[in-house]
Amino acid sequence: MKRRLIILFAVLAAVLSLTVVALQKEKTEMPPSAENLLSAAASGDTATVRRELAAGVPVDVRDGHRRTPLLLAALNDHVDTAKALLDAGADVDAQDDRNDSAWLVTGVTGSVAMLETLLPAGPDLNLRNRFGGISVIPASERGHVDYVRRVVQTGINVNHVNDLGWTAMLEAVILGDGTRPYVEIVGILLDAGADPAIADKDGVTPLQHATERGYTDLAALLRPRD
C-alpha cells in the first residue's frame, strides 16, 4: 500500500511538472496573429494591421523586447500605420525594455510627420529614455533641425537635464560637430528659452565646450550680449 502511494505521488508530481511547463510555454510563445500584427506594424503594412486588429489581436501586444506595434511603427516612421494603431486606442506612452516609447523615438528618428501624428494622442512629453532624457535631447544631439524647431513649440522642457548631466544644448555642442545644423539648433533652443548658463556635472558651460572645440560660430552665438 505504501509503495502504491509513493508511485501515485510520483505520477501526480510528474503531471504537475508537465502542466507547469506547458503553462510557461503558453505564456512565452506568442500566437501567430500577434506576431503578424507586430511584423506588419514594423513594415508599414497598414492593411494587415487593420485586419489583425479587427480579428481581435490586442493593439498593445508586445514583442520580446516589450515593443508595441505603435512603437515599431514609430521606429520605422510608418505614419499611416501609426494612425491606424492610434485610432484603435494604442497607448502612446507604452515603453519597451529600453524605456523607449513611440514619442521618445521621434527624437531619435527626427520625424516631424510622426511627431504630428502622435501629438494629438497626448503623449507624456516628460517621459524619459534610458539616459533620463526627453525627446528634444537626442534630436539636438543628432542634428535634427526641423524636429527641434517643431518640438520646442509643444511646451517641452528645453532645460531638462538627463542622467549624464546634459541638456539639449549641451548635447548639441558636445556631441555635435559645430556645423550649421548645430548652430541652428542652439539658436532655436535659445529662442525657446534654453538657459546657456546650465553647465554639465563638471561645471563646464556650453560656451566653454564650444570654445574648447574651436566651434567659433557656436561660441559667438552663446557668448553673452552686452
Backbone hydrogen bonds in HBPLUS format (Angstrom, degrees):
<---DONOR---> <-ACCEPTOR-->    atom                        ^
c    i                          cat <-CA-CA->   ^        H-A-AA   ^      H-
h    n   atom  resd res      DA  || num        DHA   H-A  angle D-A-AA Bond
n    s   type  num  typ     dist DA aas  dist angle  dist       angle   num
A0005-LEU N   A0001-MET O   3.01 MM   4  6.35 153.7  2.08 149.2 155.8     1
A0006-ILE N   A0002-LYS O   3.05 MM   4  6.35 153.1  2.12 145.4 152.7     2
A0007-ILE N   A0003-ARG O   2.98 MM   4  6.27 159.3  2.02 149.8 154.9     3
A0008-LEU N   A0004-ARG O   2.85 MM   4  6.07 156.1  1.91 146.3 153.5     4
A0009-PHE N   A0005-LEU O   2.87 MM   4  6.10 163.2  1.90 150.8 154.7     5
A0010-ALA N   A0006-ILE O   2.96 MM   4  6.16 150.3  2.05 142.9 151.5     6
A0011-VAL N   A0007-ILE O   2.93 MM   4  6.20 153.9  2.00 148.7 155.3     7
A0012-LEU N   A0008-LEU O   2.93 MM   4  6.19 163.6  1.96 152.4 157.0     8
A0013-ALA N   A0009-PHE O   2.89 MM   4  6.04 154.6  1.95 144.4 151.4     9
A0014-ALA N   A0010-ALA O   3.01 MM   4  6.21 152.0  2.09 142.3 149.6    10
A0015-VAL N   A0011-VAL O   2.93 MM   4  6.21 159.7  1.97 152.8 158.2    11
A0016-LEU N   A0012-LEU O   2.90 MM   4  6.10 161.7  1.93 149.0 154.2    12
A0017-SER N   A0013-ALA O   2.90 MM   4  6.09 154.9  1.96 144.0 151.1    13
A0018-LEU N   A0014-ALA O   2.96 MM   4  6.23 159.4  2.01 149.1 154.1    14
A0019-THR N   A0015-VAL O   2.93 MM   4  6.16 149.6  2.03 146.5 155.5    15
A0020-VAL N   A0016-LEU O   2.98 MM   4  6.25 158.2  2.03 150.8 155.6    16
A0021-VAL N   A0017-SER O   3.04 MM   4  6.29 161.2  2.07 149.2 154.2    17
A0022-ALA N   A0018-LEU O   2.95 MM   4  6.12 156.2  2.01 143.6 150.1    18
A0023-LEU N   A0019-THR O   2.92 MM   4  6.17 155.9  1.98 148.9 155.3    19
A0024-GLN N   A0020-VAL O   2.92 MM   4  6.15 159.4  1.96 151.0 156.6    20
A0025-LYS N   A0021-VAL O   2.91 MM   4  6.10 155.8  1.97 147.5 154.4    21
A0026-GLU N   A0022-ALA O   2.93 MM   4  6.12 149.7  2.02 142.6 151.1    22
A0027-LYS N   A0023-LEU O   3.04 MM   4  6.31 144.1  2.17 142.7 151.9    23
A0028-THR N   A0024-GLN O   3.04 MM   4  6.30 151.6  2.13 148.1 155.2    24
A0029-GLU N   A0025-LYS O   2.90 MM   4  5.88 155.7  1.96 149.9 156.0    25
A0034-ALA N   A0031-PRO O   3.01 MM   3  5.50 126.1  2.31 112.6 125.2    26
A0035-GLU N   A0031-PRO O   3.20 MM   4  6.57 159.2  2.24 152.5 158.8    27
A0036-ASN N   A0032-PRO O   2.82 MM   4  6.06 151.6  1.90 148.7 157.1    28
A0037-LEU N   A0033-SER O   3.06 MM   4  6.33 152.4  2.14 142.7 149.1    29
A0038-LEU N   A0034-ALA O   3.02 MM   4  6.30 167.2  2.04 154.8 157.4    30
A0039-SER N   A0035-GLU O   2.88 MM   4  5.99 165.0  1.90 151.7 156.4    31
A0040-ALA N   A0036-ASN O   2.88 MM   4  5.93 157.4  1.93 144.9 151.7    32
A0041-ALA N   A0037-LEU O   2.93 MM   4  6.09 155.0  2.00 147.8 154.5    33
A0042-ALA N   A0038-LEU O   3.03 MM   4  6.24 156.7  2.08 146.3 152.4    34
A0043-SER N   A0039-SER O   3.05 MM   4  6.24 143.5  2.19 143.2 152.7    35
A0044-GLY N   A0040-ALA O   2.89 MM   4  5.85 118.1  2.28 138.5 152.8    36
A0045-ASP N   A0040-ALA O   2.82 MM   5  4.74 151.3  1.90 145.1 146.8    37
A0046-THR N   A0044-GLY O   3.07 MM   2  5.61 124.3  2.39 106.2  90.6    38
A0049-VAL N   A0045-ASP O   3.07 MM   4  6.37 156.6  2.12 150.2 157.6    39
A0050-ARG N   A0046-THR O   2.93 MM   4  6.19 163.6  1.96 154.1 156.9    40
A0051-ARG N   A0047-ALA O   3.00 MM   4  6.22 153.8  2.07 142.8 150.6    41
A0052-GLU N   A0048-THR O   2.89 MM   4  6.08 164.2  1.91 155.8 158.7    42
A0053-LEU N   A0049-VAL O   2.99 MM   4  6.17 158.2  2.04 149.9 156.4    43
A0054-ALA N   A0050-ARG O   2.90 MM   4  6.03 157.3  1.95 145.3 151.8    44
A0055-ALA N   A0051-ARG O   3.01 MM   4  6.23 133.1  2.24 136.5 149.1    45
A0057-VAL N   A0052-GLU O   3.09 MM   5  5.72 164.1  2.12 155.7 151.2    46
A0056-GLY N   A0053-LEU O   2.98 MM   3  5.20 157.3  2.04 105.5 112.6    47
A0061-VAL N   A0058-PRO O   3.26 MM   3  5.43 153.1  2.34 117.8 113.9    48
A0063-ASP N   A0067-ARG O   3.07 MM   4  5.41 145.4  2.19 131.9 140.9    49
A0066-ARG N   A0063-ASP O   2.93 MM   3  5.05 156.6  1.99 118.7 118.5    50
A0097-ASP N   A0065-HIS O   3.05 MM  32  5.58 163.5  2.08 147.3 145.3    51
A0072-LEU N   A0068-THR O   3.04 MM   4  6.36 160.5  2.08 154.8 160.1    52
A0073-ALA N   A0069-PRO O   2.89 MM   4  6.13 154.3  1.95 148.6 155.9    53
A0074-ALA N   A0070-LEU O   2.91 MM   4  6.13 157.5  1.96 149.7 155.8    54
A0075-LEU N   A0071-LEU O   2.88 MM   4  6.08 157.1  1.93 149.7 156.0    55
A0076-ASN N   A0072-LEU O   3.20 MM   4  6.36 147.2  2.31 140.6 147.9    56
A0078-HIS N   A0073-ALA O   2.91 MM   5  5.11 171.3  1.92 147.0 149.2    57
A0077-ASP N   A0074-ALA O   3.13 MM   3  4.79 160.9  2.17  98.7 104.3    58
A0082-ALA N   A0078-HIS O   3.00 MM   4  6.24 157.1  2.05 150.8 157.9    59
A0083-LYS N   A0079-VAL O   2.93 MM   4  6.23 153.8  1.99 153.0 160.3    60
A0084-ALA N   A0080-ASP O   3.07 MM   4  6.37 156.2  2.13 146.0 151.6    61
A0085-LEU N   A0081-THR O   3.03 MM   4  6.33 155.4  2.10 150.0 156.6    62
A0086-LEU N   A0082-ALA O   2.88 MM   4  6.10 157.9  1.93 151.2 157.5    63
A0087-ASP N   A0083-LYS O   2.87 MM   4  6.05 156.6  1.93 149.0 155.7    64
A0088-ALA N   A0084-ALA O   3.18 MM   4  6.36 130.8  2.43 131.6 143.7    65
A0088-ALA N   A0085-LEU O   3.09 MM   3  5.02 130.3  2.35  91.6 105.3    66
A0090-ALA N   A0085-LEU O   2.99 MM   5  5.46 156.6  2.05 140.1 141.7    67
A0089-GLY N   A0086-LEU O   2.90 MM   3  5.03 160.6  1.94 107.7 112.7    68
A0094-ALA N   A0091-ASP O   3.39 MM   3  5.53 170.9  2.40 107.9 110.4    69
A0096-ASP N   A0100-ASP O   2.90 MM   4  5.48 145.0  2.02 143.3 153.7    70
A0099-ASN N   A0096-ASP O   3.05 MM   3  5.11 161.5  2.08 112.3 114.2    71
A0105-VAL N   A0101-SER O   3.04 MM   4  6.22 159.1  2.08 155.8 159.6    72
A0106-THR N   A0103-TRP O   3.04 MM   3  5.46 145.5  2.17 108.3 118.5    73
A0107-GLY N   A0104-LEU O   3.13 MM   3  5.71 144.5  2.26 111.1 119.6    74
A0108-VAL N   A0105-VAL O   3.00 MM   3  4.99 134.0  2.22  95.6 108.6    75
A0109-THR N   A0105-VAL O   2.91 MM   4  6.25 166.0  1.93 159.4 161.7    76
A0110-GLY N   A0106-THR O   2.69 MM   4  5.39 143.5  1.82 135.5 146.3    77
A0115-LEU N   A0111-SER O   3.10 MM   4  6.30 154.2  2.17 137.5 145.2    78
A0116-GLU N   A0112-VAL O   2.90 MM   4  6.16 162.8  1.93 153.8 157.0    79
A0117-THR N   A0113-ALA O   3.06 MM   4  6.26 140.8  2.22 135.8 146.8    80
A0118-LEU N   A0114-MET O   2.91 MM   4  6.12 156.1  1.97 155.2 159.8    81
A0119-LEU N   A0115-LEU O   2.92 MM   4  5.94 151.0  2.00 153.9 161.8    82
A0121-ALA N   A0118-LEU O   2.93 MM   3  5.51 146.7  2.04 118.3 128.5    83
A0122-GLY N   A0119-LEU O   2.95 MM   3  5.50 164.3  1.97 121.9 125.3    84
A0127-LEU N   A0124-ASP O   3.19 MM   3  5.47 167.5  2.21 111.6 114.2    85
A0129-ASN N   A0133-GLY O   2.84 MM   4  5.35 153.5  1.91 145.1 153.6    86
A0132-GLY N   A0129-ASN O   2.88 MM   3  5.18 162.3  1.91 117.1 120.6    87
A0163-ASP N   A0131-PHE O   2.87 MM  32  5.63 155.8  1.93 148.7 155.0    88
A0137-ILE N   A0134-ILE O   2.97 MM   3  5.89 155.0  2.03 131.3 137.5    89
A0139-ALA N   A0135-SER O   3.37 MM   4  6.44 158.7  2.42 148.1 154.3    90
A0140-SER N   A0136-VAL O   3.05 MM   4  6.08 147.7  2.16 135.8 143.2    91
A0141-GLU N   A0137-ILE O   3.03 MM   4  6.29 158.6  2.08 153.7 160.0    92
A0142-ARG N   A0138-PRO O   2.97 MM   4  6.07 148.3  2.07 144.9 152.1    93
A0144-HIS N   A0139-ALA O   3.03 MM   5  5.26 163.5  2.06 160.3 158.8    94
A0143-GLY N   A0140-SER O   3.39 MM   3  5.29 156.6  2.45  97.0 103.8    95
A0145-VAL N   A0143-GLY O   3.01 MM   2  5.67 123.8  2.33 110.0  94.0    96
A0148-VAL N   A0144-HIS O   3.00 MM   4  6.23 168.4  2.01 158.9 162.2    97
A0149-ARG N   A0145-VAL O   2.91 MM   4  6.12 163.6  1.93 157.1 162.1    98
A0150-ARG N   A0146-ASP O   3.08 MM   4  6.28 148.8  2.18 141.2 148.6    99
A0150-ARG N   A0147-TYR O   3.08 MM   3  5.18 119.4  2.47  96.2 111.0   100
A0151-VAL N   A0147-TYR O   2.74 MM   4  5.92 169.8  1.75 163.9 167.1   101
A0152-VAL N   A0148-VAL O   3.17 MM   4  6.11 157.3  2.23 149.3 152.0   102
A0153-GLN N   A0150-ARG O   3.03 MM   3  5.48 149.4  2.13 109.9 119.3   103
A0154-THR N   A0151-VAL O   3.06 MM   3  5.37 163.3  2.09 110.1 115.4   104
A0160-HIS N   A0157-ASN O   3.26 MM   3  5.48 159.8  2.31 113.8 113.1   105
A0162-ASN N   A0166-TRP O   2.98 MM   4  5.52 168.8  1.99 143.1 143.0   106
A0165-GLY N   A0162-ASN O   2.90 MM   3  5.34 158.7  1.95 114.1 121.1   107
A0171-GLU N   A0167-THR O   3.00 MM   4  6.27 158.8  2.04 149.0 154.8   108
A0172-ALA N   A0168-ALA O   2.95 MM   4  6.18 153.4  2.02 146.3 153.6   109
A0173-VAL N   A0169-MET O   3.07 MM   4  6.34 150.4  2.16 147.8 155.2   110
A0174-ILE N   A0170-LEU O   2.74 MM   4  5.81 172.8  1.74 159.0 161.2   111
A0175-LEU N   A0171-GLU O   2.87 MM   4  5.30 152.4  1.95 132.5 141.7   112
A0182-TYR N   A0179-THR O   3.01 MM   3  5.66 124.5  2.33 117.6 130.3   113
A0183-VAL N   A0179-THR O   3.09 MM   4  6.39 150.0  2.19 148.8 157.5   114
A0184-GLU N   A0180-ARG O   2.87 MM   4  6.12 160.6  1.91 159.1 164.0   115
A0185-ILE N   A0181-PRO O   2.95 MM   4  6.19 156.2  2.01 142.5 149.1   116
A0186-VAL N   A0182-TYR O   2.98 MM   4  6.12 165.9  2.00 145.5 149.0   117
A0187-GLY N   A0183-VAL O   3.01 MM   4  6.20 155.9  2.07 144.8 151.8   118
A0188-ILE N   A0184-GLU O   2.87 MM   4  6.15 153.9  1.93 150.9 158.3   119
A0189-LEU N   A0185-ILE O   2.88 MM   4  6.13 162.1  1.91 154.9 159.6   120
A0190-LEU N   A0186-VAL O   2.91 MM   4  6.10 158.2  1.96 147.7 153.7   121
A0191-ASP N   A0187-GLY O   2.98 MM   4  6.18 161.9  2.01 147.5 152.2   122
A0192-ALA N   A0188-ILE O   2.97 MM   4  6.17 134.7  2.18 139.7 152.3   123
A0192-ALA N   A0189-LEU O   3.11 MM   3  4.98 126.6  2.41  91.0 105.4   124
A0194-ALA N   A0189-LEU O   2.82 MM   5  5.22 161.3  1.85 150.2 145.8   125
A0193-GLY N   A0190-LEU O   3.04 MM   3  5.24 161.6  2.08 108.4 112.9   126
A0198-ILE N   A0195-ASP O   3.30 MM   3  5.91 169.8  2.31 116.0 119.1   127
A0200-ASP N   A0204-VAL O   2.94 MM   4  5.42 157.8  1.99 136.0 138.9   128
A0203-GLY N   A0200-ASP O   2.92 MM   3  5.21 163.6  1.95 115.0 118.9   129
A0209-HIS N   A0205-THR O   3.00 MM   4  6.31 160.5  2.04 155.3 160.9   130
A0210-ALA N   A0206-PRO O   2.89 MM   4  6.10 162.0  1.92 151.9 156.9   131
A0211-THR N   A0207-LEU O   2.90 MM   4  6.08 160.4  1.94 151.2 156.6   132
A0212-GLU N   A0208-GLN O   2.94 MM   4  6.07 164.1  1.96 149.9 154.0   133
A0213-ARG N   A0209-HIS O   3.09 MM   4  6.24 143.1  2.24 143.1 152.4   134
A0215-TYR N   A0210-ALA O   2.92 MM   5  5.07 158.0  1.97 158.1 154.7   135
A0214-GLY N   A0211-THR O   3.13 MM   3  5.13 155.5  2.19 102.0 109.6   136
A0216-THR N   A0214-GLY O   3.09 MM   2  5.59 124.9  2.40 105.7  90.3   137
A0219-ALA N   A0215-TYR O   2.88 MM   4  6.08 163.2  1.91 158.1 163.8   138
A0220-ALA N   A0216-THR O   2.90 MM   4  6.04 156.6  1.96 146.4 152.3   139
A0221-LEU N   A0217-ASP O   3.12 MM   4  6.31 149.2  2.22 139.5 147.4   140
A0222-LEU N   A0218-LEU O   2.95 MM   4  6.20 147.2  2.06 148.5 157.8   141
A0223-ARG N   A0219-ALA O   2.88 MM   4  5.89 128.8  2.14 145.0 157.4   142
